[in-house]
């Protein structure tokens, strides 16, 4: 179960990183484009990406322990 959560968090953070890259390069916010400007769904997406990013800090600690 933990491995599934790890991969899901990695995918969500990867999507968030792609969105930030598009914002930086082209001023194109896909979340805002798809869900609207700070709608409740877009806010949930942003919060979910942030929570997954914080969760992945524990993932880094666990990977370091395995090596």
N, CA, C and O atoms as a GROMACS GRO file, in nm:
protein
  268
    1UNK      N    1   0.083  -0.120   0.000
    1UNK     CA    2   0.000   0.000   0.000
    1UNK      C    3   0.087   0.126   0.000
    1UNK      O    4   0.055   0.224  -0.067
    2UNK      N    5   0.196   0.122   0.076
    2UNK     CA    6   0.284   0.238   0.085
    2UNK      C    7   0.350   0.268  -0.050
    2UNK      O    8   0.368   0.384  -0.088
    3UNK      N    9   0.386   0.162  -0.122
    3UNK     CA   10   0.448   0.182  -0.253
    3UNK      C   11   0.351   0.246  -0.351
    3UNK      O   12   0.391   0.331  -0.431
    4UNK      N   13   0.226   0.207  -0.345
    4UNK     CA   14   0.124   0.266  -0.432
    4UNK      C   15   0.108   0.414  -0.401
    4UNK      O   16   0.098   0.496  -0.492
    5UNK      N   17   0.105   0.447  -0.273
    5UNK     CA   18   0.094   0.587  -0.231
    5UNK      C   19   0.216   0.667  -0.276
    5UNK      O   20   0.203   0.782  -0.318
    6UNK      N   21   0.333   0.606  -0.267
    6UNK     CA   22   0.455   0.673  -0.314
    6UNK      C   23   0.447   0.706  -0.462
    6UNK      O   24   0.478   0.818  -0.503
    7UNK      N   25   0.406   0.608  -0.543
    7UNK     CA   26   0.398   0.631  -0.687
    7UNK      C   27   0.290   0.733  -0.722
    7UNK      O   28   0.309   0.816  -0.810
    8UNK      N   29   0.177   0.727  -0.653
    8UNK     CA   30   0.070   0.824  -0.677
    8UNK      C   31   0.117   0.965  -0.643
    8UNK      O   32   0.089   1.060  -0.717
    9UNK      N   33   0.187   0.979  -0.532
    9UNK     CA   34   0.240   1.110  -0.493
    9UNK      C   35   0.343   1.159  -0.594
    9UNK      O   36   0.346   1.278  -0.628
   10UNK      N   37   0.428   1.070  -0.643
   10UNK     CA   38   0.527   1.108  -0.745
   10UNK      C   39   0.459   1.157  -0.872
   10UNK      O   40   0.503   1.256  -0.932
   11UNK      N   41   0.354   1.090  -0.914
   11UNK     CA   42   0.284   1.130  -1.036
   11UNK      C   43   0.219   1.266  -1.017
   11UNK      O   44   0.226   1.350  -1.107
   12UNK      N   45   0.156   1.288  -0.902
   12UNK     CA   46   0.089   1.416  -0.877
   12UNK      C   47   0.191   1.530  -0.871
   12UNK      O   48   0.166   1.637  -0.926
   13UNK      N   49   0.304   1.507  -0.806
   13UNK     CA   50   0.406   1.611  -0.798
   13UNK      C   51   0.469   1.635  -0.936
   13UNK      O   52   0.504   1.748  -0.968
   14UNK      N   53   0.483   1.531  -1.015
   14UNK     CA   54   0.535   1.547  -1.151
   14UNK      C   55   0.440   1.633  -1.235
   14UNK      O   56   0.486   1.721  -1.309
   15UNK      N   57   0.310   1.609  -1.224
   15UNK     CA   58   0.213   1.692  -1.295
   15UNK      C   59   0.221   1.836  -1.247
   15UNK      O   60   0.213   1.929  -1.328
   16UNK      N   61   0.236   1.856  -1.116
   16UNK     CA   62   0.251   1.991  -1.063
   16UNK      C   63   0.378   2.058  -1.114
   16UNK      O   64   0.378   2.177  -1.144
   17UNK      N   65   0.485   1.981  -1.124
   17UNK     CA   66   0.610   2.038  -1.176
   17UNK      C   67   0.596   2.077  -1.322
   17UNK      O   68   0.649   2.180  -1.364
   18UNK      N   69   0.527   1.995  -1.400
   18UNK     CA   70   0.502   2.031  -1.540
   18UNK      C   71   0.420   2.160  -1.549
   18UNK      O   72   0.447   2.246  -1.633
   19UNK      N   73   0.320   2.173  -1.462
   19UNK     CA   74   0.239   2.294  -1.462
   19UNK      C   75   0.325   2.415  -1.429
   19UNK      O   76   0.314   2.519  -1.494
   20UNK      N   77   0.412   2.404  -1.328
   20UNK     CA   78   0.498   2.517  -1.293
   20UNK      C   79   0.597   2.549  -1.404
   20UNK      O   80   0.630   2.665  -1.427
   21UNK      N   81   0.644   2.447  -1.474
   21UNK     CA   82   0.732   2.471  -1.588
   21UNK      C   83   0.661   2.547  -1.699
   21UNK      O   84   0.718   2.637  -1.760
   22UNK      N   85   0.536   2.510  -1.724
   22UNK     CA   86   0.459   2.581  -1.826
   22UNK      C   87   0.430   2.725  -1.783
   22UNK      O   88   0.429   2.816  -1.867
   23UNK      N   89   0.407   2.745  -1.654
   23UNK     CA   90   0.385   2.881  -1.605
   23UNK      C   91   0.512   2.964  -1.625
   23UNK      O   92   0.505   3.078  -1.671
   24UNK      N   93   0.626   2.907  -1.591
   24UNK     CA   94   0.752   2.980  -1.604
   24UNK      C   95   0.792   3.008  -1.747
   24UNK      O   96   0.843   3.116  -1.777
   25UNK      N   97   0.770   2.912  -1.835
   25UNK     CA   98   0.814   2.928  -1.973
   25UNK      C   99   0.714   3.005  -2.059
   25UNK      O  100   0.754   3.089  -2.140
   26UNK      N  101   0.587   2.976  -2.043
   26UNK     CA  102   0.487   3.028  -2.136
   26UNK      C  103   0.374   3.108  -2.070
   26UNK      O  104   0.281   3.152  -2.137
   27UNK      N  105   0.383   3.127  -1.938
   27UNK     CA  106   0.275   3.192  -1.862
   27UNK      C  107   0.142   3.121  -1.885
   27UNK      O  108   0.037   3.185  -1.897
   28UNK      N  109   0.147   2.990  -1.892
   28UNK     CA  110   0.029   2.908  -1.917
   28UNK      C  111   0.004   2.819  -1.795
   28UNK      O  112   0.081   2.726  -1.769
   29UNK      N  113  -0.101   2.848  -1.720
   29UNK     CA  114  -0.138   2.769  -1.603
   29UNK      C  115  -0.248   2.672  -1.645
   29UNK      O  116  -0.364   2.710  -1.660
   30UNK      N  117  -0.211   2.545  -1.664
   30UNK     CA  118  -0.307   2.446  -1.711
   30UNK      C  119  -0.419   2.422  -1.611
   30UNK      O  120  -0.534   2.398  -1.650
   31UNK      N  121  -0.387   2.426  -1.482
   31UNK     CA  122  -0.491   2.404  -1.381
   31UNK      C  123  -0.597   2.513  -1.392
   31UNK      O  124  -0.717   2.484  -1.389
   32UNK      N  125  -0.554   2.637  -1.404
   32UNK     CA  126  -0.648   2.748  -1.418
   32UNK      C  127  -0.724   2.738  -1.550
   32UNK      O  128  -0.844   2.767  -1.555
   33UNK      N  129  -0.655   2.696  -1.655
   33UNK     CA  130  -0.718   2.683  -1.786
   33UNK      C  131  -0.827   2.576  -1.784
   33UNK      O  132  -0.934   2.594  -1.843
   34UNK      N  133  -0.799   2.464  -1.718
   34UNK     CA  134  -0.893   2.352  -1.717
   34UNK      C  135  -1.006   2.373  -1.617
   34UNK      O  136  -1.123   2.351  -1.649
   35UNK      N  137  -0.972   2.417  -1.494
   35UNK     CA  138  -1.071   2.421  -1.386
   35UNK      C  139  -1.121   2.561  -1.351
   35UNK      O  140  -1.215   2.574  -1.273
   36UNK      N  141  -1.060   2.665  -1.406
   36UNK     CA  142  -1.104   2.801  -1.375
   36UNK      C  143  -1.009   2.868  -1.277
   36UNK      O  144  -0.930   2.803  -1.209
   37UNK      N  145  -1.019   3.000  -1.273
   37UNK     CA  146  -0.930   3.081  -1.189
   37UNK      C  147  -0.969   3.069  -1.043
   37UNK      O  148  -1.068   3.129  -1.000
   38UNK      N  149  -0.893   2.994  -0.967
   38UNK     CA  150  -0.910   2.971  -0.824
   38UNK      C  151  -1.050   2.921  -0.788
   38UNK      O  152  -1.108   2.961  -0.687
   39UNK      N  153  -1.104   2.832  -0.873
   39UNK     CA  154  -1.228   2.764  -0.838
   39UNK      C  155  -1.196   2.665  -0.726
   39UNK      O  156  -1.080   2.642  -0.696
   40UNK      N  157  -1.297   2.608  -0.667
   40UNK     CA  158  -1.271   2.516  -0.556
   40UNK      C  159  -1.198   2.392  -0.606
   40UNK      O  160  -1.120   2.333  -0.530
   41UNK      N  161  -1.221   2.350  -0.730
   41UNK     CA  162  -1.149   2.233  -0.783
   41UNK      C  163  -1.002   2.266  -0.806
   41UNK      O  164  -0.916   2.185  -0.772
   42UNK      N  165  -0.973   2.382  -0.861
   42UNK     CA  166  -0.832   2.418  -0.883
   42UNK      C  167  -0.760   2.436  -0.750
   42UNK      O  168  -0.642   2.402  -0.740
   43UNK      N  169  -0.828   2.487  -0.649
   43UNK     CA  170  -0.765   2.499  -0.516
   43UNK      C  171  -0.734   2.363  -0.458
   43UNK      O  172  -0.631   2.344  -0.394
   44UNK      N  173  -0.824   2.266  -0.480
   44UNK     CA  174  -0.800   2.130  -0.432
   44UNK      C  175  -0.679   2.070  -0.503
   44UNK      O  176  -0.597   2.003  -0.440
   45UNK      N  177  -0.666   2.094  -0.633
   45UNK     CA  178  -0.551   2.043  -0.709
   45UNK      C  179  -0.422   2.102  -0.653
   45UNK      O  180  -0.325   2.029  -0.630
   46UNK      N  181  -0.419   2.234  -0.630
   46UNK     CA  182  -0.298   2.297  -0.575
   46UNK      C  183  -0.264   2.243  -0.437
   46UNK      O  184  -0.148   2.217  -0.408
   47UNK      N  185  -0.365   2.226  -0.352
   47UNK     CA  186  -0.341   2.172  -0.217
   47UNK      C  187  -0.292   2.029  -0.225
   47UNK      O  188  -0.202   1.991  -0.151
   48UNK      N  189  -0.350   1.950  -0.314
   48UNK     CA  190  -0.308   1.811  -0.329
   48UNK      C  191  -0.163   1.800  -0.375
   48UNK      O  192  -0.089   1.715  -0.325
   49UNK      N  193  -0.123   1.884  -0.467
   49UNK     CA  194   0.017   1.885  -0.511
   49UNK      C  195   0.109   1.923  -0.396
   49UNK      O  196   0.215   1.864  -0.378
   50UNK      N  197   0.069   2.021  -0.317
   50UNK     CA  198   0.150   2.062  -0.201
   50UNK      C  199   0.162   1.952  -0.097
   50UNK      O  200   0.270   1.928  -0.044
   51UNK      N  201   0.051   1.885  -0.066
   51UNK     CA  202   0.054   1.776   0.032
   51UNK      C  203   0.142   1.662  -0.018
   51UNK      O  204   0.219   1.604   0.059
   52UNK      N  205   0.131   1.630  -0.147
   52UNK     CA  206   0.214   1.523  -0.203
   52UNK      C  207   0.362   1.560  -0.199
   52UNK      O  208   0.447   1.475  -0.175
   53UNK      N  209   0.393   1.688  -0.224
   53UNK     CA  210   0.532   1.733  -0.215
   53UNK      C  211   0.588   1.717  -0.075
   53UNK      O  212   0.702   1.674  -0.058
   54UNK      N  213   0.508   1.751   0.025
   54UNK     CA  214   0.552   1.735   0.164
   54UNK      C  215   0.565   1.587   0.198
   54UNK      O  216   0.659   1.546   0.266
   55UNK      N  217   0.471   1.506   0.151
   55UNK     CA  218   0.479   1.362   0.174
   55UNK      C  219   0.606   1.302   0.115
   55UNK      O  220   0.666   1.212   0.175
   56UNK      N  221   0.647   1.351  -0.001
   56UNK     CA  222   0.766   1.296  -0.066
   56UNK      C  223   0.894   1.327   0.010
   56UNK      O  224   0.996   1.264  -0.015
   57UNK      N  225   0.891   1.423   0.101
   57UNK     CA  226   1.007   1.443   0.188
   57UNK      C  227   1.032   1.319   0.273
   57UNK      O  228   1.148   1.284   0.298
   58UNK      N  229   0.925   1.253   0.318
   58UNK     CA  230   0.943   1.128   0.393
   58UNK      C  231   0.994   1.017   0.302
   58UNK      O  232   1.069   0.930   0.345
   59UNK      N  233   0.954   1.022   0.175
   59UNK     CA  234   1.000   0.924   0.077
   59UNK      C  235   1.152   0.934   0.060
   59UNK      O  236   1.220   0.831   0.052
   60UNK      N  237   1.204   1.055   0.055
   60UNK     CA  238   1.349   1.073   0.043
   60UNK      C  239   1.422   1.014   0.162
   60UNK      O  240   1.528   0.953   0.147
   61UNK      N  241   1.367   1.032   0.281
   61UNK     CA  242   1.429   0.974   0.400
   61UNK      C  243   1.428   0.823   0.396
   61UNK      O  244   1.525   0.759   0.437
   62UNK      N  245   1.320   0.764   0.347
   62UNK     CA  246   1.312   0.618   0.339
   62UNK      C  247   1.406   0.561   0.232
   62UNK      O  248   1.463   0.454   0.251
   63UNK      N  249   1.423   0.632   0.121
   63UNK     CA  250   1.513   0.586   0.016
   63UNK      C  251   1.658   0.591   0.068
   63UNK      O  252   1.737   0.502   0.039
   64UNK      N  253   1.690   0.696   0.144
   64UNK     CA  254   1.824   0.707   0.199
   64UNK      C  255   1.856   0.597   0.298
   64UNK      O  256   1.972   0.555   0.309
   65UNK      N  257   1.754   0.550   0.372
   65UNK     CA  258   1.775   0.441   0.468
   65UNK      C  259   1.798   0.308   0.399
   65UNK      O  260   1.869   0.222   0.453
   66UNK      N  261   1.739   0.288   0.281
   66UNK     CA  262   1.753   0.163   0.208
   66UNK      C  263   1.889   0.148   0.144
   66UNK      O  264   1.935   0.035   0.122
   67UNK      N  265   1.955   0.256   0.112
   67UNK     CA  266   2.082   0.250   0.041
   67UNK      C  267   2.197   0.208   0.131
   67UNK      O  268   2.311   0.199   0.086
   0.00000   0.00000   0.00000
